[in-house]
Amino acid sequence: MTTPRPADLAGTSRSGERPDAGKAFRMARRAFVAGERLDMQQLAARLGVDRTTLFRWLGNRDQLVVNILISLTDPTLRDAAEAAEGVGGARIAMVARNYAQTLIETQFFQAFLRREAERALRLLTSKASPLQGYIVGCFERMLEQEHDRGHLSHRMALHDLAYLIVRIIESFLYADMITGDEPDAEKIHAAVAALLHA
């Protein structure tokens, strides 16, 4: 997952900044990117607020983790798309490959998976959180762009295609936790290309 750019963490170093929801979220995201396990009690103490205030700002711990992951998904997918070559299904398959490869290589994300495997799978791959739906929406928009440009035609609805693409990514990206196999971005590329007839 792409490490946040300075602009993504704007305002995190202002001395004397009063605690608020924005500062709390930035502090939590910095800790997550540093590979730390998020602890709501510690975060509240560092901010100088009580847990009730922190909960009002950020929700519970699972909601906070999901929102951090969503905030990191946009730059990661953006970079994956910028690096992708080709058009149509071939381009979408390359975006899926690039995205997965980045996640495989990102130490703090892999640390999160190892540290909290069961929770991570629930938050990343199920309806229990909005993250999966968010990523499906991102791929659906990419599919729509390729379709509108005349580079993609498929008998399936684009939303259903996007969902299948995300499930393919999840199957190979989290293979070590699901089947014991190694995560493999190239298998993702081949499977998505086959799905899109690329």
JOLIN-V943221 format. One line per field, one symbol per residue. ss: DSSP state (a for helix, b for strand, c for the rest). phi: phi as a letter, one per 20 degrees, with the letter a starting at -180 (. if undefined). psi: psi as a letter, one per 20 degrees, with the letter a starting at -180 (. if undefined). A space follows every 50 residues. Layout:
# JOLIN-V943221
ss = ???
phi = ???
psi = ???
This chain:
# JOLIN-V943221
ss = cccccaaaacccccccccccaaaaaaaaaaaaaccccccaaaaaaaaccc aaaaaaaaccaaaaaaaaaaaaaaaaaaaaaaaccccaaaaaaaaaaaaa aaaaacaaaaaaaaacaaaaaaaaacccccaaaaaaaaaaaaaaaaaacc cccccccaaaaaaaaaaaaaaaacaaaaccccccaaaaaaaaaaaccc
phi = .ffgfgffdgnfdffmfffbfffffffffgffffneffcfffffffemce fffffffdmefffffffffffefgffffffffefdncmffffffffffff ffffeefffffffffcgffgfffeccffbefgfffgffffffffffffen dbcbfeffffffffffffgffefdgfeecnefgbffffgfffffgele
psi = pppprhhhkpjijoqjpqpagggggggghggghijqppohggggghikrr hgggghgiargghggghghghigghghghghhiprarbhhgghhgggggg hghhioghghggghhlgggggghhjriirjgghghghghghgggghghij ippqhqqhghggghghhgggghhkhhhgiirqqohhhgggghgghjk.
